[in-house]
């Protein structure tokens, strides 16, 4: 407890020192990071103290009197190592680890040097799933309007981006008709876009995934093909109806000829 208060006092005294630069660091959930303080030339380090600042301030590692201590009671217990040159290693990163790490270096003359790192922990994005929904205008037209939906199962601070890919290998970013933060795109298609594909790319600072689809395959156009399909389906029913009608007529003729005591007449078709 006395040691902790002493460290807090040192940080309070160092408060008048402002870090010349706050280094931005990105980490991945489950991964690890290394924070290496840049020790000025001629600075002979005697003591080093590392603390984490987020909602609260926690001492996570120290080097004093030639001894290293990393077993402080904090959210990082069991996940902290102090390596050579006083580099702080944080393993098994969690989302809650995001925040500012501050190192306080003290030399044998009592001079202090403060260095800060701001850590942001990200969840890796998963490969997105793209669904295509066609919209009918109710008018006979060769054109088609579709909505493209892009969904990813995991990831943090995600950016969505759409692009149309031409057969020549180039791509054009879609900026218009984008909704819901980029998750949905509205696209107008014509028969010339038969093989045109669209790609949804999801990304953050540590990962990127994409999925492509050819939306024309989902267009529902009134081209007269349905009537042909309908005709093919109804032919068997018409044939059965005609056969039953023929049998009924034959039976009726036989009954009529029998009732008149006339030899049956074979019905000719």
C-alpha angles and dihedrals in degrees: 000000000000090000092052092051090049091052092048089052090052091051089048090053089047090052089092086062112081119202109251090219135008108218116220115224129183125204137182126230107264093015132100139238137204121216112195118188114218104233112209118241111268093019108129105201118220103162133019128191127185123195135174121223123197123113087340136015118248131182106227107170142003144180116206133155090001093303128113122216124187103152098094118144102258141115087274096059108142093009101077130090129175108213136187116311087022093285111167116225119198117189136191092027120212132195090250091060091078111116142081124313114201125194121199116198121192123192129205091266093057095254115143132213122193123199126179135199124190111211124201116187117207135194112230114248119244124226106279126239115225120202126190123215119185122213121209118214093198091237128106103255141139090225125093136200119208136178117218118206121197120195130172123193097217144014140098131238089011124189119202122209131179128201135178113224118211125210088248089067098255127119135211122205117234113227102156126070093024118144142180095030093310097310094112129045128188114214132186115211137189131187087269087068093061094123099025113127130201124210128206114202121194119191148155132183094285106035146023136194134171142189130197131206137179102227097188088077088068097050115117107208129177098236099146093257092115092063090055091050090049091052092052092050095049097049095082091051092051091050093052091048092052092049092051091047091051092051092048092050092048092050091049092051091049091052092049095050092046093052090054092048089239120141110260116269117219109236110235119212 
